[in-house]
């Protein structure tokens, strides 16, 4: 008899990266694999404070942290410091685990594809390694082509496109326009360069050194993109295992009162508006958003994080009183449950990859309002390829007006083709994760390989 695998899971420290890896970690634990989930200290503190005491007792994985020595979520500072400090911190953690219990040795590391510190430490220690991709396969394919695009003079050494023409990888994947690249950060060219040099190029190296390449997507959703990366293992859509009643991957406590509120709304009537963990807007855009939602006249559930506007969140005059009966506003929703609720009709979204998979899994159509990075291409996928969404067009000042929001939401809610396509994708997603489906088989084979290697 061999030892049971003991997997160290290391996310990149951001909500959209921690959540899917946490779902994978639960899944592995359900298959009898021991999992230690390693966050940076500032993220660990957030997760623990968002979790109830009762939940902490029943959690099936170990949650630990390494002190990255930074306050809050200063992404840039973290990325600058991580390569020098994180590999050693992680190596020490793994050595401590191995020394403290001979039967509990670390056998595998699964790390976010951008967490090169974890991949580097694992490689150095000779531990089997899986890179995990939390975005779509098309985005990864584009990132893996970045070197070639530079060599061909299509983008420069900092990822800036040299020409205006869209860049195409395949006829069946939407081409990338100039401001839609994976490292796009509109209005902030310095951040674009930084992301390109520090995340995109390192991801390429990380893919090369990993023994497996897992992705939270499913083959039938992105067949052409998957065919561009022969060793890719799509295992999604990953979903939160529900046996503890809540989810451990949130940085903010979920406001479950919205589920009771949803219970009281008519079937397929509610617009769910949620823009992920980082999307923000200025006060003018915020007002247009609020008034657009109000003008549709249908019930809406709107997630307004305290940092959603660039200052203190201020609703338009009289808005909260006027929408009291048909609008519900929360700081953080149990999003997957809200999307699964029979009252939910559509998803007004920033097009983050996790949100997309969560919406697809529930067959809801999308109103697309991307903000940065892969979100533009995700929108194109939804509107042009899968035809499950509509896009918002900003006016000449870059504002998405209340009228545009009202018009598109009404169009979306009455579009039978989009509804049918959304339900078809839901069925495909369900099949892929059910016994015998492509993602089910990929995950099962990955787990089996881990177990066999250790016997
Ligand atoms: N999320 C949530 N409640 C909210 C808003 C977001 O649980 O009110 C979760 C959502 O379900 C998803 C993640 O936060 O799993 C956001 O990831 P995504 O890739 O959609 O966007 P990001 O935050 O990375 O921009």
Boltz pocket constraint, residues with backbone or C-beta under 6 A from the ligand:
constraints:
  - pocket:
      binder: B
      contacts: [[A, 15], [A, 16], [A, 17], [A, 19], [A, 250], [A, 274], [A, 275], [A, 276], [A, 277], [A, 278], [A, 279], [A, 303], [A, 331], [A, 332], [A, 333], [A, 334], [A, 335], [A, 336], [A, 351], [A, 352], [A, 353], [A, 354], [A, 355], [A, 356], [A, 358]]
      max_distance: 6.0
